[in-house]
Amino acid sequence: MTVPPPDHRHARYELALPHRLSLETTARRAGLHPELVRRLVSLSLLEATRDADGTLWFAETAPVALARIQRLRAGLCLNYAAIGVVLDLLDRIARMEVELRSRPAAPG
């Protein structure tokens, strides 16, 4: 039985890797120690991806997310578990606001 050749007509190829930040760059931009950043990843408070070597990589927005976490920690004296809850609620509120803005205005 022969296998047909792959159909490449609809294949998508990335022309460049998406820009991402290393652990050290992310930590430096946020003004934090890399171990704290690593800890926040392990607590699922910050998203990161790992490559085949296990190296952490972050989105360009990670320093902003870290600043948000630090503001909650310092400004409200929240522990990391509470910060996770607050971040989830803030994200949920943001999604609801976007949804409300995209709805047509009610008459009257």
Secondary structure as the mmCIF struct_conf table of DSSP 4:
data_model
#
loop_
_struct_conf.conf_type_id
_struct_conf.id
_struct_conf.beg_label_comp_id
_struct_conf.beg_label_asym_id
_struct_conf.beg_label_seq_id
_struct_conf.end_label_comp_id
_struct_conf.end_label_asym_id
_struct_conf.end_label_seq_id
HELX_LH_PP_P HELX_LH_PP_P1 THR A 2 PRO A 6
TURN_TY1_P TURN_TY1_P1 ARG A 9 HIS A 10
BEND BEND1 LEU A 15 ALA A 16
HELX_LH_PP_P HELX_LH_PP_P2 LEU A 17 HIS A 19
STRN STRN1 LEU A 21 SER A 22
HELX_RH_AL_P HELX_RH_AL_P1 LEU A 23 ALA A 30
TURN_TY1_P TURN_TY1_P2 GLY A 31 GLY A 31
HELX_RH_AL_P HELX_RH_AL_P2 PRO A 34 SER A 42
TURN_TY1_P TURN_TY1_P3 LEU A 43 SER A 44
BEND BEND2 LEU A 45 LEU A 46
STRN STRN2 THR A 49 ARG A 50
TURN_TY1_P TURN_TY1_P4 ALA A 52 ASP A 53
STRN STRN3 LEU A 56 PHE A 58
TURN_TY1_P TURN_TY1_P5 GLU A 60 THR A 61
HELX_RH_AL_P HELX_RH_AL_P3 ALA A 62 LEU A 76
HELX_RH_AL_P HELX_RH_AL_P4 TYR A 80 SER A 102
BEND BEND3 ARG A 103 ARG A 103
HELX_LH_PP_P HELX_LH_PP_P3 PRO A 104 PRO A 107
#
